[in-house]
Amino acid sequence: MEQEARVLRAAGGFGRARRLLAAASWVPCIVLGLALSSEALLTAQPGHHCRPDPALLPPALRALRGPALLDAAIPRLGPTRTPSPCLLLRYPDPAPRTCPGPRPVPAPNGTRPCTRGWLYALPAAGLLQSPVTQGRVLSWPPRGCCSPQWNLVCGEGWKVPLEQVSHLLGWLLGCVILGAGCDRFGRRTVFVASLMLATGLGASEALAASFPTLLVLRLLHGGTLAGALLALYLARLELCDPPHRLAFSMGAGLFSVAGTLLLPGLAALVQDWRLLQGLGALMSGLLLLFWGFPALFPESPCWLLATDQVARARKILRHFAEASGVDPEDRSLEESSLVTELAMLSAGSPQPQYQSPLGFLRTQVTWRNGLILGFSSLVGEGIRASFRRSLTPQVPTFYLPYFLEAGLEAAALVFLLLTADRCGRRPVLLLGTMATGLASLLLLAGAQYLPGWTMLSLSVLGLLASRAVSALSSLFAAEVFPTVIRGAGLGLVLGAGFLGQAADPLDALHGRRGFFLQHVVFASLAVLALLCVLLLPESRGRGLPQSLQDADRLRRSPLLRGCPRQDHLPLLSPSDSCWAGHTPQQR
């Protein structure tokens, strides 16, 4: 670990070249943010109701038009008198006429399913004419050639959460499989390959001719986007030195939020879900065109050195040194030159050494840290549906919660930027988990008694804290996993987060009958996560561990800076007893 650190310092440290590359990696986050948040628009259900069928009305009501026809054909729900989305009024058969004069209008005696399709209130929810989003009756080939194929409301509404689960499963599998690929084939290789596949799959998705085809393409597309996101995250983190890791990671998150905020504008501009998918594929192709070049996305020298690929690392490190104004052959009084350090590493021409992702199961501490951070990510992402559900009655429109969540994500990233380096990763994660669990428990206990403004405040606090927990868990995991298995470890943590997100659409598949139990389970898990976070080490200001042995030295340190009295040992001085049982790297 120390020798790799000396090589990177001899190459100019976090100089001009590495800073520019780390900042340039923010730009692809806009496109990845667009792709990650597109599910919120593509699966948004707008206000809809049955198309009135005059043939089912009594003769006296068949001439009605406009609002009067809606009142006569569709039942109204609730105090707002909203038209029922899936039902028509049923009228009794007309009785035989026995006397002259106008027929009396019979009263409805029940309801029946829709017979002529649906009408949609576009301004109330989504912008896209999508089979997944708005359940529109689309035809393929073009309208007039064939009968409609997709109809995803009412009786077919279960297909919408099925599509959500499929897409999230793709992200989960992509994180796990391609995360391990990053450790075996390199960050750059996985990033370029993922973008190539994402471009082709995105274009195919825009041309999908049936719902099962769309389902499979969404799964594969999510997996490839997850691989690109993970490889970019790893490469950026390994470019930065300890004082700048947090700033550049949170900066990338803010660019991802910018992509989230741009998505509704693009949707309003193109006005069709197929065009929007095609535009996403075009953006992925542009990323591949520019960031596919080694000058903008070189292989991570940190990973090359950790896997003993010194020959490949030499050219990249020479470029870093020259761009930072450092002579690779200059030998200072304090440190050896870059050429000397690389020669010491390459002595004997070792073959590349790759570590199996299962290797961390044989460690003493690393597996526990990964398990805790994966659990924290699972809770942070899964509990968000509970806060979103509590927020919906207070903010009934579609776009306001969408922009509110994006704003809260940006606020959470700014909060981490201001506190995680000053206070440490573990105390801030502890605070975020505590706020998440407290807000969830208060909502669970006082849902029937709390006023609306209190419910809104707790929901906002819970969303803010859960966003902070998710973002910090990912950064924390990347800092405690060693370079040789960092891709696999971070992929498991991110995959746990996507598994938590899948809990909400899985509940929707069962008609929301298990939502209360889901809320109870995640609130209980948040309390358990609060206790588990205390077992984590502190990674602030430390170099990234290179091997499994380096990662196992990151043991738990005292939560407070002061030295507790019970740790004073009689044979040690007070200054030494504070660190009894801890390695020098933890001081």
N, C-alpha and C positions, 0 to 999 in steps of 0.2 A: 504493500500500500504506500509506504514512504517513498519507494523508488519511483513509482508511477507519478506521485505528486511532484517529485523533483524534476521529472521529465517535463511535465506540463508547465512548471515554473520556468524551466530553461527555455521553453518555447514561447515565452513572453507572457505567461500567466493569462489572466482574463483581459487580454489586450484588445486592440482595435478590431482585428479580424473576428475573434470570437464574439465580441459584443455585437458587431453588425450581423453575424449569422444568427445569433440568438434573437435579435430584434426582428430580423427578416422572417423568422419562423412564426411570428404573430400573424402575418397576412393569411396563410392558409387556414388559420383558426376561424376566420370570417366565414369561409365556405363550409368548414366542418360544423360551425355553429348553425348555419342555415340548414344543413342536412339533419343535425341532431334535433332541432326544434320544429322541423317540418311536420312531424307526427301530430303536433298540437293542432295544426290547421287541417291536415288531411283527414283527421278522425273527429273533427268537431261536428256535433249534430246541431243543425239549425232548427229554428221553429218551423214545424210543418204540420199540415192537417190534410184530411182526405179531400179529394176533389169531389164536390157535390155531384150526385147522380140524379137528375130530375126524373128519370124513369122510375125511381123507387119512391117518389113522393106521391101523396094523394093528388088527384087531378086538380083540385083547387089551389095547390101550391106549386104546380109545375111552371107557371108563368113568372115566378119570382126571379129576381136578379140581384146581384150584388150582396150587401150585408144581410138583407132579408132572406136570401137563399141560404146563406151560411147558417143563420139562426134556425132555419127550418130543417136543414139536413144534418148538422153536426152538433153533438152535445157539447155543452160548455162545462169547464172544470174550474173549481176553486173560486175564491172571491174576486179574482181578476177576470173571470168569465173567459178564460183562454179556450180556444177550440181544441177538442180532443184530437191527438195526433193520429190515432189508428182506428177510430170508430165512426160509423154513420148511425143516425137515428133509424129505428125500424118502426114502420107504421102498419097498423092492421089492414088486412084486405078490405077494400070498399064494400059496404053492405049493399044489397039490391035496393034500387030506388023504388019507393012505394008511393011517394007523393010528389006533386010538382013543386018547383022552387029550387033555390040553390042548395047544393049538398053541404051538410055540416063538415067542418074540418076535423078529422079524428085526431086524438092525442097520440103521441108516440108511445109504444108499449115495449120498448127495448132498444138494443143496439145491434149492429152487425159490422163485419170488417169492411174495409175500403174496397170499392169495386172498380174505380176508374183512376187509380194512382193517387198521387199526392201533389199538393201545392206547397211551395217553400217560401219562407220569409227570409230572403237573402240578407237584408241589412241587419237582421237580428243576430246573426252568428257568423258563418264562414263566408269566404269570398270565392271559393273554388268550386267549379262544377265537377266535383269528384264523386265517383261511385262509392268511395270509402268515406268521404267527408259528408256529403249531403244526401246520399241515397238517391241521387237523380237517376231517372230511367234513361240509360245511355244505350246506344245501338252501335254495333260494330259488325260489318262495315257501316258506312254512314247511314244516318237516319233515312228511312224509306226503303232500304234494301232488305232489311231483316227485322225480326222481332227484337225487342229490348232484351238485354242479357243480365244486367246487374241491377238489383233493387234492394238496398241495404237499410231499410227502415222497417219498423214494426216486426212482423214475423221473421224477417231476414236480418234484424238488427244484431243478432248474436255474431254475425260475421265481422262486425267492426272491432269488438274487443279481440276476436281471434286474429285479425290482422295486426293489432297492437302487440299482442303476445308474440306473434311471429317475428315482427321487426325487432322487438327487444331481445328475443332469443338469438337473433342474428348478431346483435351487438355483443351479447354475452359470449357466444361461441367465438366471435372474432377476437375479443379481448383475450380469451384463454388460449386459443390455438395460435393466433398470430403473435401474441405476447411471447410464447415459447419460441416462435419462429424468429423473433427479434434477437433472442439470445443465441440462436444457432446460425442464422444467416446474416445478421446485422440489421441495424436500424434503417439504413438507407435502402437496402434491398426490399425489406418489407414495405416501406413507405411507397416506393415506386411501383412495386407489384400491386399493392392495394389500390393505388390511384388508377392504374390501368384497368383493373377489374371493376372498380367503382364507376368509371366512365362508361364502359360497355354495359354494365348492369343497369345504370341509370337510364341510358338511352333505351334499353330493352323494356324497362319498367314503363316508360312513357308510351310504348306501343303494345302493352299487354292487351290481349284480346279476351281474356276470361279472368274471373276472380281467382281460381286456383293458381293460374300462372302468375298473377300479381302477388299472391301470397308467397310463393316460392322466391320470386325475384326480390321482394321486400326483405326476406330473411337473408338472402345472399348479399344484397346491397348493404344491409346493416352490418354484416360481418366484415366486409371490405372497408367500410368507413371506420369501423372500430380499429382495424389494423393500422390505417393511416394516422388516426388520432393518437394511438398508443406509441407508434414509432416516432412521431413528431415530438410528443411529450418527453420521451426518453432522451432523444438527441438534444433537445433544448436543455434539459436538466443537466446532462453530462457536459455540456459546453460551459456552464456557469460555474464560478467559484462559490464557496459557501456564503459570502455576504450578499451575493446577487441572485441566488437561486429563487428566493421567495418573490422578489420584485419581478423577475422575468416570467415566472410561472403565473402570477396573478395578472400580469399584463396580457399574457396569452388568453387567460380567462375573460378579461374585459373585451378583447377583440371577438371572442366567441359570443359574448352578449350582444355586441354590435351586429353580428350576423343574425341573431335572434330578432333584434329590433327591425332589421331590414326586410325580414321575410314577409310580413303583411303588406309592405309597400310593393314588393315584387309580385305578390299574389294579386293585388289590385291592378297592377300594370298588365299582367298577362291574361288574367281572367279565365284561366283554364288549367286544370290540374296536369294535363299531359304536357302543355307548354312549360309549366313550372318544373316538372320533372326533367324535361329536355334541357331547360336552362341550368338546372343543377348538374346534369351530365356535362354540359359545356364548360361550366366553371371547374369541374374536376379535371377536364381535359386541359384547361389553361394552367391549372396548378401543375399538372404533369409536364406541360411544355416548358415551364420556367423552373419549378423546383425539382424537376427530374435531372437537372444538370448538377454535376458534383460541386461546381463553384457555389451554388446556393444551398445545397444539402449534401455536404460531404459525410462520409462515414464517421461515426463517433470515435475519436482517438482513444477515449477512455475505455470503450469496449474492446478496441483492437489491442490495447496494452494489456487489459485484464485477461484476454484469451491468447496472449503470446503471439500476436500477429504484428511483430515489430516492423517488418519490412513494409507492410501496407501503411502502418502508422507514420513511418519516417517522412514520406512525401507530404502528408497533411500537416504534420507538426513543423516541417520546414516552412511551409507556406504561412502558418500562423506566426512563426518567429519573424520572418521577413516582413509580413504585413504590420507587425507590431514594432518594427524598427530594431529587432534583436538579431545579431549575427549568430547563426547556428554554430559556428566554430570558435566563437569568442569565449575564452575561459576567464571568468572573473575570479577574484580572490575568494569569494564566498562559496560559489557553486561551480560545478563542472559545466562544460558546454553541452549543448543539446546533442551534438554528435557523440561526445564521450558517453553521456548517459544512455543513449540508444545503443551504443556499442556494448555497454555492460549488460543491457537487457537482452540483446540478441546473441550473447555469447553461447556458442554451441548450437546455434540455429534450431531452436526448439520448434516442434510442430504445434499448430494451433490446439489449444486445450479448451474444450467445451464442457460445460457442466450440465448434467441432466436436471430438469425442473424438479424431479423427485429428490434431488440431493438435499434440499432444505428440510426434508422430513427427518434427516439424520442429525440436524443441528440441535443445539440445546436451547437457544434463545430465539433465533430467527423465525422458526415456525410459529412460535407463540406470538411474536410481534405481528406477523402476517395475519394470523387468525383473528387477533383483536382488531386490527385495522380493517379487515374484511367485514367483520361483524359490525363495526362502527359505520362503514360505508353502506351496508345493507339496511341498517336502521335509519340512517340519514336520508336515503333515497326512498325507502318504503313508507316511512311515516308521513311523507309529504302529501300523499293522497288524503290523509285524514284532515290536514290543515286546509287543503284545497276544497274539500267537501264542506268544511265549516265556513269557508269564505264565500262559497257560491250563493247562499241565500242572502248574504249581505251585499254582494256585488253581482247582480243577475246578468249583466251583459257579458258578451264573450270577450271583447277586446280588452276591457279594463283589467280583468284578472291576468290575461296574457302579458300585457305590458307591466302590470304590477309585479308578477313573478320575475320578469326579466330585470326590472329595476331592483328587486330585492336580491337577486343573484349578484348584480354589480355592487350593491351595498355590502353584501357579505364578503366579496373579494377585496373591497377597499378596507373593510374591517380587519381582515387577515393581514393585509399589507401593512397596516398600522400597528398591529399587536403581536403577530406571530414571531417576529424577530426581536421585539422588545421584551416580551414576556416569556417566549418559548413556545414550542409546538404543543407540548403536553398540557400545560395549563390552559391554553386557548381551546384545545380540543375538549378538555374537561369542562370548560365554561360553556361551550357550544352544546355539548351533550346534555349538560344540566338544564340549560334553557329549553332545549327541545323536549326533554322529558317532562319538565314542569309545565310547559304550555300544553302538552298533550294531555297530561293528567287533569289539569284544570278544565280543559274543554270536555273531557270525558265525564268529569264529576258534575259540572255545572251547566251542561247543555240545555237543560230545561229551565234553568233559573237565571242565567246571566243575561244582561241586556245585550242588544245588538252591537253596540259600540265595543263592549268588552270582548264579545266573540270575535269581532273584526280585529281588535288589537292582539288577542292571543294567536289568531291565525297568522297574522303578519309576523309576529315574533317567532312563531314556530317555523314558518317558511324561511325566514332570515337565518335562524340558527341551524336548521337542517341543511341549508345550502352551504353554510360555513363548515359544518361537520363533514359533508361530502367532499368539498374541495380540499380541506386540510388533511383528511384521511388519505387522499390520493398522493398529495405531496409528501406526507409523512412516510407512507409506504415506499415511495421511490427513494427516500433518503435512508431508510433502514435496511432495505434489501441490497445485497451485494451486486456488483455490476454483472457478474457471470450469470445470474438468474433474475436480474431486475425486471426484465420484460415479462417473464412468467409470473413473478410475484405481483407486480403492479397489475397485470392482466387479471389475476384472480381477485384482487381487491376491487377493480373497476367492474368485473363481472358480477361480483356480489351486489354492487350498487344497481346494476341493470336487473338483477333478480328481484331486488326490492321494488323497483319500479313496476315489474310485471305483476305484482300482487294486486294492483288496482284493476287492470283489465281482466285478470282471472276472476276476481269477484264480480265484475260486470257480466261475465259469462253466465253466472248463476243468478242474475237478476238483482244484484246488490243485497241479497239476503244475509250475507255474512259480513257486512261492512262494520257493524258494531263489534263483532268478535275480532276482526282485523285491527280495529282501532285499539282494543284492549291489548292484543298481543304485541303490537309495536310500541305501545306506551310502556308495557312491562319490559320489553327488550331494551328500550332506551334507558331504563333504570339499571338494568344489568350491564349495559355498555358503559355506564358511568363508573361502575366499579372496576371494569376491565381496563379502562384507560389508565388507571393508576399504576398498572404493571408495565407500561411502555417506557422506553428510555427517552432521553432528550437528544434530538438530532440537530438542534440549532447550532450553526457555526462550525460543524464538523465536516471533514472531507467525506466524500462518498466511499463506503466500503467497497473493496474490489473483490475479495474472496469471501467464502463462507466463514472462514476463521475470523476475518476482520469484522464481519457482521455480528458474529457471536460475542464479540467484545463489547458491543453496545448494550450494556446491562442497565437496569433501572437505577437511576440516581435519585437523591432526595428531591421531593417536590418543591420544598422551600429552600432558599439559598442558605438559610441559617443552619447551624448544626444542632440537632436535637440532643437533649441531655443524656438520654439513655444510650447514645452511641459513644459516649466518652469511655474509653477503656483505660484501666489504671496504669498500664505499662506504656501508653502512648501519650505524647503531648496533645493538647487540645486541637492544634492545627492539623496533626496527623490523624487523630481519631475521627475527625469528620469524614475522612475519605477511606477509612478502614473498609476493606472488602471491595473497593472500586479500582478499576484500572486507571493508569495515568491518562488515557485518552478521554476519560469522563470528567477530568478536573477542569 
